[in-house]
Amino acid sequence: MAEDSSNAPVNPGRRRAHASASGRRRKRPSTRRRALLYTVWTLAAVLVLGGAGLGYLYYKLNGNLTGVDINAALGADRPKNVDNGSMDILVLGSDSRAGKNGEYGKDEGTSRSDTAMIVHVFKGHRKADVVSIPRDTLIDRPSCATKDGQRTPAVQGAMFNSAYEVGGPACTIKTVEAMTGIRMDHFLEVDFSGFKQLINDLGGVDITTTAPIHDTKSHLDLEPGRHTLDGEQSLGLVRTRHGVGDGSDLGRIKLQQAFVKALLDQVKHVDIFGNPKKLYDLADTSTKALTTDSELASVSKLKGFAESLRGIGSGDMKMTTLPVRYDPQNPARVLPMAKKAGLIWDALRHDRPVPASATKGSAGDATSAGKVVR
């Protein structure tokens, strides 16, 4: 591995305690694919706005959810807890082409985490920093339990998204915790078809493009101007990498981050109280599409979790990409800039905002793709 590909924790320190469903910390801790932060936040908004009106749907919606017991899978070999009122959530997605997702590519029987975001919610739950991890990042992957119950050895120079392929969400969380020295409090994931239907249930999302986007691979054709994207177009936007910037995953991340904010703004204007069917459709689609850690795998716990995030709007979220540089031996891969990444992880561990110096000079910070959508 090159110098900046090291992923050893930088002064990991202590970790914050797990949050309860209400957002408050506990001393001890008490997750179908393609997770994207905007879907999670939409679900949070739906659950909060719906309030007690969801009571009669509780059992049906509860049955939609899928939970993964991360604590049992990872055991005690994790960063320490720190009770400072903050919360860290790993939002993942996989590129599985199984089932309805087959229209987006050939099903080869495996999945990789196509999207990964660490959401750090600051003490008081009024602001959040979001750090995207490029899927093509070369990292040191720790030994993990595989999906068939075996163990895979630690690997140097593995692609980040291979962790999901090898051991699912548990291996990905273990890899992230090894990279950051930060214990993840929660895990959430959403699939292709669920995300698309969710946008349709919302009535679309309004965005403005400042340049044309044409990508045959993601089936997206947009001219400059204002658009209301339906589910298919929205999915195309967050998947496109060849239609913007240098065609890398770094440009796609910038589009995803811009879409997050557009969707957050859109949700605020949805008349859920005035449209019970829309409320039901949104809640049903969201819970069917969502996989969480076992601590959130019920409607009541998700609602408490959502309540703890309701004060965070698009203007309260700072989007960052893990500082990386292109691999000189393979420009299709990127290497973490260890010292700069350490600044990010140290800030989040101590519940401080990510400093601007942490991303200066990063290839992810240099891409202009984020200016294409607003």
C-alpha positions in Angstrom: 0.0 0.0 0.0 1.1 3.5 -0.7 1.7 6.0 2.0 -1.8 7.5 2.0 -3.6 4.2 1.7 -3.1 3.4 5.4 -6.4 3.0 7.2 -5.2 2.4 10.7 -7.2 4.5 13.2 -5.6 7.8 14.1 -5.8 8.3 17.8 -9.1 6.5 18.1 -9.7 7.6 21.6 -13.0 6.7 23.1 -16.4 6.1 21.4 -19.7 7.5 22.3 -22.5 5.3 23.7 -25.3 3.9 21.6 -28.3 6.0 21.2 -31.7 4.8 22.1 -34.7 5.2 19.8 -35.4 8.5 21.4 -32.0 9.8 20.5 -30.7 9.8 24.1 -27.5 7.9 25.0 -27.4 4.6 27.0 -24.4 3.1 28.6 -25.0 -0.2 26.8 -26.3 -0.8 23.3 -30.0 -2.7 23.8 -30.1 -2.6 8.2 -32.9 -4.3 1.0 -30.1 -2.8 -0.6 -28.7 0.4 -2.1 -29.1 2.6 1.0 -29.0 6.3 0.4 -29.2 8.9 3.0 -32.0 10.8 1.4 -34.3 7.8 1.6 -33.6 7.5 5.3 -34.3 11.1 6.0 -37.5 10.9 4.0 -38.6 8.0 6.1 -37.7 10.0 9.2 -39.8 12.9 8.0 -42.8 10.6 7.2 -42.7 9.0 10.6 -42.5 12.3 12.4 -45.2 14.1 10.4 -47.5 11.1 10.5 -47.2 10.9 14.3 -49.9 9.0 16.1 -51.7 8.6 12.8 -49.5 5.7 12.0 -50.7 3.7 15.0 -53.3 1.7 13.1 -50.6 0.7 10.6 -48.1 -0.3 13.2 -48.3 -4.1 12.8 -48.3 -4.0 9.0 -45.4 -1.6 8.8 -43.5 -3.4 11.5 -43.7 -6.6 9.4 -42.1 -4.7 6.5 -38.9 -4.0 8.3 -35.7 -6.2 8.2 -33.2 -6.1 11.1 -29.6 -7.2 11.4 -28.1 -7.9 14.8 -24.8 -6.0 14.4 -23.8 -6.2 18.0 -24.0 -10.0 18.0 -22.1 -10.2 14.7 -19.2 -8.0 15.8 -18.9 -8.9 19.4 -16.7 -6.9 21.7 -13.9 -6.2 19.2 -15.1 -2.6 18.4 -14.1 1.0 19.3 -15.1 2.1 22.8 -18.3 3.9 23.5 -18.2 7.6 24.5 -21.3 9.3 25.9 -21.1 12.8 24.6 -24.6 13.2 23.2 -23.7 12.7 19.5 -24.6 9.8 17.2 -22.9 8.1 14.2 -25.0 6.3 11.6 -23.6 4.3 8.7 -25.8 4.5 5.7 -25.1 1.9 3.1 -26.2 0.7 -0.3 -25.4 -2.4 -2.3 -25.3 -2.9 -6.1 -27.2 -6.2 -6.1 -29.0 -6.8 -9.4 -31.3 -9.5 -7.9 -35.0 -9.4 -8.3 -36.5 -6.1 -9.5 -33.0 -4.6 -9.5 -32.0 -6.8 -12.5 -33.0 -4.0 -14.9 -29.9 -2.1 -13.7 -27.4 -4.8 -14.6 -26.7 -8.5 -14.7 -27.3 -10.5 -11.5 -23.9 -12.2 -10.7 -25.0 -13.5 -7.3 -23.0 -10.9 -5.2 -23.5 -7.5 -3.8 -21.2 -4.6 -3.0 -21.8 -1.4 -1.1 -22.3 1.0 -3.9 -22.9 3.9 -1.5 -21.5 4.5 2.0 -22.1 7.6 4.1 -21.1 8.2 7.8 -23.7 10.6 9.3 -22.4 12.3 12.4 -25.3 13.9 14.3 -23.9 16.5 16.8 -24.9 16.8 20.4 -28.3 18.5 20.5 -29.2 16.8 17.2 -29.5 20.1 15.3 -26.7 19.7 12.9 -24.9 16.9 11.1 -21.7 16.2 9.1 -21.9 13.6 6.4 -18.8 11.9 5.1 -19.1 9.8 1.9 -16.6 7.0 1.4 -15.9 6.3 -2.3 -16.6 2.7 -3.2 -13.4 2.5 -5.2 -11.2 3.4 -2.2 -8.4 0.9 -1.6 -8.3 0.1 2.1 -7.0 -2.5 4.6 -10.0 -4.7 5.2 -10.0 -6.5 8.5 -10.8 -10.2 9.0 -14.5 -10.7 8.9 -17.1 -13.4 9.2 -18.4 -14.3 5.7 -22.0 -14.8 4.7 -21.6 -18.6 4.9 -20.3 -18.4 8.5 -16.6 -18.8 7.7 -14.0 -16.2 8.2 -12.0 -14.2 5.6 -8.5 -13.1 6.4 -7.5 -9.5 6.6 -6.6 -8.0 3.2 -4.4 -5.1 2.3 -5.4 -2.9 -0.7 -8.9 -4.2 -1.0 -11.6 -2.1 -2.6 -13.9 -0.6 0.1 -17.1 -2.0 -1.4 -15.7 -5.6 -1.3 -16.4 -5.7 2.4 -20.1 -5.9 1.8 -19.6 -8.6 -0.9 -17.6 -10.7 1.5 -19.5 -10.3 4.8 -22.5 -8.1 4.3 -23.3 -5.1 6.6 -21.4 -6.5 9.6 -18.1 -6.7 7.6 -18.7 -3.2 6.2 -19.3 -1.8 9.7 -16.2 -3.6 11.0 -14.2 -2.1 8.1 -15.5 1.4 8.7 -14.8 1.2 12.4 -11.2 0.0 11.7 -10.7 2.9 9.3 -12.1 5.6 11.6 -11.8 4.4 15.2 -15.4 5.4 15.6 -18.1 3.1 16.8 -21.2 3.2 14.6 -24.4 3.6 16.6 -26.8 2.6 13.8 -26.9 1.1 10.3 -29.5 1.7 7.6 -29.8 0.4 4.0 -32.4 0.9 1.1 -32.7 -0.9 -2.3 -33.0 0.3 -5.9 -36.7 -0.4 -6.4 -37.7 0.9 -3.0 -35.9 4.2 -3.5 -37.5 4.7 -7.0 -41.0 4.0 -5.6 -40.5 6.3 -2.7 -39.7 9.2 -5.0 -42.8 8.5 -7.0 -44.9 8.4 -3.9 -43.5 11.8 -3.0 -44.6 13.2 -6.3 -41.0 13.7 -7.6 -38.1 15.9 -6.5 -37.3 19.4 -7.9 -33.8 20.1 -8.9 -32.0 22.6 -11.2 -29.2 21.5 -13.5 -26.6 24.0 -14.7 -25.2 21.7 -17.4 -26.6 18.9 -19.5 -26.4 15.3 -18.2 -26.5 12.5 -20.7 -25.7 9.0 -19.5 -26.9 5.9 -21.5 -25.7 3.6 -18.6 -28.0 5.2 -16.1 -30.7 6.1 -18.7 -30.6 9.8 -17.8 -31.0 12.7 -20.2 -31.4 16.2 -18.7 -30.8 19.6 -20.3 -29.8 22.6 -18.2 -32.8 24.0 -16.3 -35.4 23.1 -13.7 -36.7 19.6 -13.5 -39.1 17.6 -11.4 -37.5 14.1 -11.4 -39.6 11.0 -11.0 -38.3 7.9 -9.4 -36.6 6.5 -12.5 -34.9 9.8 -13.2 -33.9 10.3 -9.6 -32.3 6.8 -9.5 -30.5 7.7 -12.7 -29.1 10.9 -11.2 -27.7 9.3 -8.1 -26.2 6.4 -10.2 -24.7 8.4 -13.0 -20.9 8.7 -13.2 -20.3 9.0 -16.9 -22.5 12.0 -17.5 -20.7 14.5 -15.3 -17.2 15.5 -14.4 -14.4 13.1 -15.1 -16.7 10.0 -15.0 -15.4 8.9 -11.7 -17.2 7.8 -8.5 -16.2 11.1 -6.9 -18.4 13.0 -9.3 -21.3 10.7 -8.6 -20.9 11.3 -4.9 -21.2 15.0 -5.4 -24.5 14.5 -7.3 -25.8 12.3 -4.5 -24.9 14.9 -1.9 -26.7 17.6 -3.9 -29.7 15.4 -4.2 -29.8 14.8 -0.5 -30.4 18.5 0.1 -33.0 18.8 -2.6 -35.0 15.9 -1.2 -34.9 17.3 2.3 -36.3 20.5 1.1 -39.0 18.7 -0.9 -40.2 16.6 2.0 -41.0 19.7 4.0 -43.6 20.7 1.5 -45.4 17.4 1.2 -49.0 17.6 2.6 -49.0 14.4 4.5 -51.8 15.4 7.0 -54.0 16.4 4.1 -53.4 13.2 2.2 -53.8 9.9 4.2 -53.1 7.8 1.2 -49.8 9.5 0.5 -48.9 9.0 4.2 -49.7 5.3 3.9 -47.9 4.9 0.6 -44.7 6.6 1.8 -44.6 4.7 5.1 -45.3 1.4 3.4 -42.7 1.9 0.7 -40.1 3.2 3.1 -40.4 0.3 5.6 -40.4 -2.3 2.8 -37.2 -0.9 1.3 -35.4 -0.4 4.6 -33.0 -2.7 6.5 -31.7 -1.5 9.8 -29.7 -2.7 12.8 -31.8 -4.6 15.2 -32.1 -1.7 17.6 -34.1 0.2 15.1 -36.1 -2.7 13.5 -39.5 -1.6 14.7 -41.8 1.3 13.8 -41.8 2.6 17.4 -38.1 2.7 17.6 -37.7 4.2 14.1 -40.2 6.9 15.1 -38.2 7.8 18.2 -35.0 7.8 16.0 -36.8 10.1 13.5 -38.0 12.4 16.2 -34.3 12.9 17.3 -33.4 14.0 13.7 -36.4 16.2 13.0 -34.5 19.4 13.7 -31.9 18.8 11.0 -32.7 20.4 7.6 -30.7 20.7 4.4 -29.0 23.8 5.7 -27.9 22.0 8.8 -25.9 19.3 7.0 -22.3 19.6 5.8 -21.4 17.2 3.1 -17.8 15.9 2.9 -16.0 13.2 0.9 -13.2 11.1 2.4 -10.0 12.8 1.4 -8.5 10.7 -1.4 -6.0 10.8 -4.3 -6.0 8.8 -7.5 -3.9 5.6 -7.3 -0.9 6.2 -9.6 -0.9 2.5 -10.5 -4.7 2.5 -11.4 -6.5 5.8 -12.0 -9.8 3.9 -11.6 -9.0 3.5 -7.8 -8.4 6.1 -5.1 -6.2 6.0 -2.0 -7.1 7.6 1.3 -5.0 10.6 2.3 -4.3 9.3 5.8 -3.3 12.5 7.6 -6.3 14.4 6.2 -8.7 11.6 6.9 -7.3 11.5 10.5 -8.4 15.1 10.9 -11.9 14.1 10.0 -12.2 11.1 12.3 -10.6 13.0 15.2 -13.1 15.9 14.7 -16.1 13.5 14.7 -14.8 11.5 17.7 -14.7 14.8 19.7 -18.0 16.0 18.3 -16.4 18.9 16.4 -17.2 20.0 12.8 -14.9 18.7 10.0 -12.2 21.3 9.4 -11.9 22.8 5.9 -8.2 21.8 5.9 -9.2 18.2 5.9 -10.4 18.1 2.4 -8.1 20.7 0.8 -6.2 19.1 -2.1 -8.4 16.0 -2.1 -9.5 14.6 -5.5 -13.0 14.4 -4.2 -13.0 18.1 -3.2 -11.6 19.1 -6.6 -14.3 17.6 -8.8 -16.8 20.1 -10.3 -19.7 17.7 -10.5 -21.3 19.1 -7.4 -22.0 22.4 -9.2 -24.1 20.6 -11.9 -27.1 20.1 -9.6 -28.7 22.5 -7.2 
